[in-house]
Amino acid sequence: MHPEFEAYLQQRTSLKPDEIKQVSSKAIARTLKRNEDMLQAGDVCRHKTFVQSGLLRTFGVTADGNEHILLFSPEETWTLDVESYDKQKPSKVNITAIEPSRVLLWHKPDFDALLIQVPGLKQLAEQLISSSTHFNRQRILTTLSGSAEEKYEDFLLSFPDLLNRLPLRMIAAYLGISLKTLTRIRHAQLQR
């Protein structure tokens, strides 16, 4: 069905082969082109999404047109708008492919049923939520108290493989700094 995803589950869980097949069988494969939206602000997030390949970004746009990136989702990560998905209300964010991407989608009712039927999947989901919570807490602390240089250093430590895959404007939008500031920081690092 979805061999890459099944290998991911096999490596990260203690699910039995038939449970892995059960989870995989409910997935819907989708291919996204570069800059194609998977979710638009105002729509309801109806799917859990696993990124098989490629790179997605979750972002909001302010009234003056500034983009604020909340999350990058590279291969072997899960993504969704949690609030929209859980409450089935319109999303405040967009999820868009930065690169051509292959994703797997699970409709909410199907995934909710799988969480009951496959306890190991629920355990994985809880681990992912916990990890995400810890990461987001650290990111908020760095964003609130760190200098622009510290924010960039934290980005490099957290996402060393993404640096060459992202335009600088997106890194700046993720860090909450201007492109000019990011360029200055990178230039200073090259001079060292």
C-alpha positions, -999 to 999 in steps of 0.1 A, spaced: 0 0 0 24 27 13 57 10 19 76 41 31 50 49 56 48 13 68 85 12 73 82 45 93 56 28 116 77 -3 119 107 17 130 89 40 155 62 18 170 57 -18 182 26 -22 160 21 -57 146 22 -61 108 -16 -64 105 -20 -32 126 4 -13 103 -16 -25 73 -48 -14 89 -35 21 95 -19 23 60 -51 10 43 -71 41 55 -45 66 41 -52 86 9 -21 94 -12 -19 129 -26 8 147 -46 13 184 -42 30 207 -66 54 234 -55 34 262 -39 1 242 -39 -21 246 -9 -31 217 12 -52 238 35 -63 274 31 -72 298 59 -110 298 62 -113 261 53 -118 233 79 -88 210 84 -104 175 79 -72 154 77 -42 142 96 -13 144 72 20 125 70 47 139 47 63 111 28 86 134 8 90 171 2 85 200 25 54 219 37 50 251 57 22 262 80 17 299 81 -6 328 87 -8 361 68 -14 394 86 -38 421 73 -8 440 59 3 409 40 32 398 61 37 360 64 44 344 97 56 308 94 47 286 124 60 253 112 81 235 86 71 199 79 97 179 61 95 142 52 86 118 79 67 143 99 30 148 106 11 181 101 -23 197 105 -40 227 120 -47 212 154 -74 237 165 -93 235 132 -90 197 131 -100 191 167 -129 216 168 -138 213 131 -139 250 127 -123 272 100 -86 274 100 -66 306 107 -36 292 88 -25 279 55 -5 247 48 14 249 15 40 228 -3 74 245 -5 87 217 -27 68 190 -48 56 167 -20 39 134 -15 16 132 15 -8 107 31 -41 119 44 -65 103 69 -101 116 72 -108 126 108 -135 99 114 -111 72 100 -82 84 121 -103 87 153 -115 51 147 -79 39 142 -68 55 175 -94 33 193 -88 2 173 -49 4 173 -37 13 208 -1 16 195 -11 43 171 -26 62 200 6 59 219 26 72 189 1 101 186 6 110 223 44 108 219 42 132 189 20 156 207 43 156 237 74 162 215 56 190 197 46 206 229 81 206 243 96 219 210 70 247 207 76 257 243 113 260 237 106 279 204 84 304 222 110 310 249 137 316 222 114 338 203 105 359 233 140 362 249 165 354 222 184 378 200 181 375 163 215 357 163 203 332 190 171 326 170 191 318 139 215 295 158 185 277 173 171 272 138 204 258 126 205 233 155 168 223 151 168 221 112 203 216 98 189 198 68 165 226 58 189 255 54 197 246 18 160 238 10 145 271 21 146 306 7 160 331 32 127 350 33 110 319 47 136 314 73 132 351 83 94 347 84 99 316 107 123 334 130 102 366 132 130 388 119 135 408 88 152 395 57 178 423 61 186 412 96 190 375 86 213 385 57 234 405 81 237 376 106 246 351 78 272 375 64 288 380 99 290 342 103 308 339 70 333 365 81 343 345 111 
